[in-house]
């Protein structure tokens, strides 16, 4: 039996070319040029895969993806777009898209992606048919690693104290300290543990999208609202709502949030029906909210609504005694993932780990362990596989420059090459400095640098500048 594919693209020529190409490769193909016509087809036919352009005349690929995942979970979705946006790609994958293809389209790439997506869907269907309902209800919570340092013991004590209550909580901690993990552990040990845990990233939430993301909307409530959407508040009702990067919300969006928190009821956009809220709210920030209040960027009344209990999550540098404990736990995970049997770290590696500052905190340590485990062939991890910044113990403020531009002196004889690289260093330094000042909020950074976000993303990609490096 042929696999059935639905193509959704408002560029008729592209739709025709894709249709002919896929029919030639023995697929059964249907095509739509709008979201509305695609919905009509989906109501009549069952598909193995949807190939959808991101920008459509009456909606977008994200809305199609969400609708498909909610109503046709057995159907795979691949998004096609005319531009590259790393953040959008990550968001779409998290929402359930199999892949994300950037135009111009290449036949081999399309065919390969489609075949892989279909194969993945077959595996998922097979797994879903043999897993019991009870097993599918088990939540996938992270394993909490109990440290032995004074800071870790104090953190665990606070978690155990507040988890059984219904208090709203503020989690303070630098990037990479594991704020979402702590929020999930609090939820897991609360009276709401059998209800939903919903995490929401507030870092890129615009004023225009805030109400829809928070509260949802009804079909047809505004231009482009082709489907009814359940907001994060409604999804989390009865359970726990985790709002990450809360300090990045605009003042106007904070007002919308405050109203919902005060009244404990919401309405979807376009609906007159009120939905009563019963949930716990945990917020997280890597900024000092009291300083933000003084600067006028965060509402004091909203702060006090959330500040029923506050937990400070220590940086990894504040709990040196836990570094190897965490490292061994992450090594166990890496062994399972890579099907390896690495048993230990050499004395030299342990020494490097303990003397390194770990600016990326627990997240950086976990990523380092995954990389060096992949590079290790024997039973023990040696210094030769360590990243340069850890091997040489380069200070955080210098390590990215050392890592990327260590070969500048060797190019001194080539003046043109030297000038180009020197210019790159200066640009790299400027962008990194601004990103650090705004805690890697790319929207704020773009404004300060007086460039648009797309340009900033391109430069970050070109320079391989990453927050965790």
Protein Blocks (a to p, Z undefined) as FASTA:
>chain_A
ZZddddddfblklmmmmmmmmmmnopacdddfbfklmmmmmmmpccfbdcddfbdfklcf
klmmmmmmmmmmmbccddddfbdcfklmmmmmmnopabdcdddddfklmmmmmmmmmmmm
mmmmmmmmmpcfklmmpccdddddddfbfklmmmmmmmmmmmmmmcdcdddddehilpmm
mmmmmmmmmmklmpccddddfklccfklmmmmmnopaehkaghiabccddfklmmgoiac
ddehkllpcfklmmmmmmmmmnopacdehiabdcddddddddddfbdfklmmmnopacfk
lmmmmmmbccddddfklmmmlmmmmmmmmmmmmmmmnopacfbdcfklmmmmmmpgolnl
mmlmmmmmmmmmmmpmblbdcfklpcfklmnopafklmmmmmmmmmmmmmmmmmmlmmmm
mmmmmmmmmmmmmmmmnoopaklmmmmnopafklmmmmmmmnopafkZZ
